[in-house]
Amino acid sequence: MGSLTVRQLDDKLKTLLRLRAARHGRSMEDEVRVILKGAAHEAGRDVLEHFEPAMQPAPQGARQADSKGILLIIGGGIAAYKSLDLIRRLQDRGARVRCILTPAAQHFITPLAAGALAGERAYTDLFDAQSEFDVGHIRLAREADLIVVAPATADLMAKMAGGHADDLAAAVLLATDRPILVAPAMNPRMWAAKSTQRNLAQLVADGVRVVGPNRGEMAERGESGVGRMAEPNEIVAAVEVILRKEGPLTGKRILVTSGPTHEPIDPVRFIANRSSGKQGQAIAAAAAAAGADVLLVSGPVDRPDPPGVTVVKVETARQMLEAVEKALPADVAIFAAAVADWRVDQPSGHKIKKQEGRPQQLGLVENPDILATVAHRKSGRPPLVIGFAAETDRVIVNAKAKLAKKGCDWILANDVSPETGIMGGDTNTIHLVTASGVESWPPQSKDDVARSLIGRIAAALAKAKR
Ligand SMILES: Cc1cc2nc3c(=O)[nH]c(=O)nc-3n(C[C@H](O)[C@H](O)[C@H](O)COP(=O)(O)O)c2cc1C
């Protein structure tokens, strides 16, 4: 059958169609679909059974977001204005974008603006008979290749974690079988609230991907902290990683830890170390680029999150262990964090005052050994557990001893003496210690170390499958 486009209609028909489409807030193509569907309905048979859906699978060889359908759910936060920019940036990458606005989002931006940018009416109401007739919430949930929630408010995250379905956004999120990416945005106190963190942990456990939030200034005057929505280009980068084609680690779940831990002494002081988190972040990014579903548990670092990686931020060793245990099971666990060996026995609830002539004594206790705890698990041990050994002398001897003591499969040993510049620097010199021997890699960038390691992991997993 030949195809007919709106452009080929005669002018009078086009004008009537344009007026009718504008009245219903639809594109002209969608209006034609509705008219045809209505006619078919009246004729008593579904002649449109095989009508092309609005969102098609991507053609082969396209860019990552090319021709992918993205359903953008916009929540009711100040950052909603950034989602208008996000629509454009996703389209620039070739994606087709459909929008849902929550009732609260409509206090910040209009469905008209989102619809005009998307080129298709924005959906707002679960009980709108016309929307249900046109598309329906189940089709909205299933036709997209990816659902992006930006901004994801505390309220939307709570609804998702609790399985609510009392408005269009929540119902679609519950009904979908597609990957979901959330970009949280809220006041730092709302973000730090125990309930929000509980909901976040639940969403991560449910396989929801998370980008941001970032640290920075809030819309409220004088407020700053963690809670700013990730920038549109960061969200697009995360989308591209999720929509990326098959890689050697597609279908594998990889857990990475990175950064230092901060162990409180009192409300203003802590024990820390010089780890920058660069190596762990590079590994997480390389694993994501190879197709893995990556969860990074990060201590406090001053760097943006790697793209396409879900990041859980912690402060202390005990919080890191808790986050790691919650994140299991995983196919591979890579422990690159520089976890403090000790914490203060009894951190003070108030700032410790200097007492003239009397040096302050701090009682220290050992922190849990995260690598050994996971490597020695009786059940749920990841099939490949990899640790880092940061040593300042007898690097290989100590790394071999660590491999045996910790019960892990591989150790990446590096010399972190100050003259090497490895701690906090951009390069690394690795000795890979396994049960079958030691392999010394040449000095290279931390990104290259990460890519080499991911290549090794992919080869090991492929070999184990054979
Ligand atoms: C001016 C203003 C700004 C708000 N900004 C945010 C925000 O950035 N993040 C958030 O989680 N909630 C924010 N809220 C509260 C949400 O709008 C409220 O929780 C609403 O119920 C969210 O609905 P939704 O999740 O269905 O979009 C804000 C409220 C107001 C009045």
The ligand as an SDF file (V2000), in Angstrom:
LIG
                    3D

 31 33  0  0  0  0  0  0  0  0999 V2000
    8.2920   26.3850   45.0090 C   0  0  0  0  0  0  0  0  0  0  0  0
    8.3520   24.9060   45.2310 C   0  0  0  0  0  0  0  0  0  0  0  0
    9.4650   24.2110   44.8340 C   0  0  0  0  0  0  0  0  0  0  0  0
    9.5640   22.8300   45.0320 C   0  0  0  0  0  0  0  0  0  0  0  0
   10.6870   22.1820   44.6310 N   0  0  0  0  0  0  0  0  0  0  0  0
   10.8090   20.8640   44.8560 C   0  0  0  0  0  0  0  0  0  0  0  0
   11.9910   20.1780   44.4750 C   0  0  0  0  0  0  0  0  0  0  0  0
   12.9220   20.7310   43.8960 O   0  0  0  0  0  0  0  0  0  0  0  0
   12.0680   18.8500   44.7430 N   0  0  0  0  0  0  0  0  0  0  0  0
   11.0730   18.1790   45.3720 C   0  0  0  0  0  0  0  0  0  0  0  0
   11.2320   16.9670   45.6250 O   0  0  0  0  0  0  0  0  0  0  0  0
    9.9330   18.8040   45.7270 N   0  0  0  0  0  0  0  0  0  0  0  0
    9.7740   20.1270   45.4850 C   0  0  0  0  0  0  0  0  0  0  0  0
    8.6350   20.7680   45.8550 N   0  0  0  0  0  0  0  0  0  0  0  0
    7.5270   19.9880   46.4630 C   0  0  0  0  0  0  0  0  0  0  0  0
    6.7840   19.2210   45.3850 C   0  0  0  0  0  0  0  0  0  0  0  0
    6.2700   20.1160   44.3990 O   0  0  0  0  0  0  0  0  0  0  0  0
    5.6540   18.4180   46.0230 C   0  0  0  0  0  0  0  0  0  0  0  0
    6.2100   17.4150   46.8580 O   0  0  0  0  0  0  0  0  0  0  0  0
    4.7440   17.7760   45.0090 C   0  0  0  0  0  0  0  0  0  0  0  0
    3.7630   17.0200   45.6810 O   0  0  0  0  0  0  0  0  0  0  0  0
    5.5190   16.8860   44.0800 C   0  0  0  0  0  0  0  0  0  0  0  0
    4.6210   16.2540   43.2080 O   0  0  0  0  0  0  0  0  0  0  0  0
    5.0990   15.2650   42.0700 P   0  0  0  0  0  0  0  0  0  0  0  0
    6.1470   14.4100   42.6750 O   0  0  0  0  0  0  0  0  0  0  0  0
    3.8820   14.5100   41.6890 O   0  0  0  0  0  0  0  0  0  0  0  0
    5.6210   16.0680   40.9360 O   0  0  0  0  0  0  0  0  0  0  0  0
    8.5000   22.1480   45.6480 C   0  0  0  0  0  0  0  0  0  0  0  0
    7.3580   22.8550   46.0210 C   0  0  0  0  0  0  0  0  0  0  0  0
    7.2940   24.2050   45.8240 C   0  0  0  0  0  0  0  0  0  0  0  0
    6.0480   24.9300   46.2500 C   0  0  0  0  0  0  0  0  0  0  0  0
  1  2  1  0
  2  3  1  0
  2 30  2  0
  3  4  2  0
  4  5  1  0
  4 28  1  0
  5  6  2  0
  6  7  1  0
  6 13  1  0
  7  8  2  0
  7  9  1  0
  9 10  1  0
 10 11  2  0
 10 12  1  0
 12 13  2  0
 13 14  1  0
 14 15  1  0
 14 28  1  0
 15 16  1  0
 16 17  1  0
 16 18  1  0
 18 19  1  0
 18 20  1  0
 20 21  1  0
 20 22  1  0
 22 23  1  0
 23 24  1  0
 24 25  2  0
 24 26  1  0
 24 27  1  0
 28 29  2  0
 29 30  1  0
 30 31  1  0
M  END
$$$$
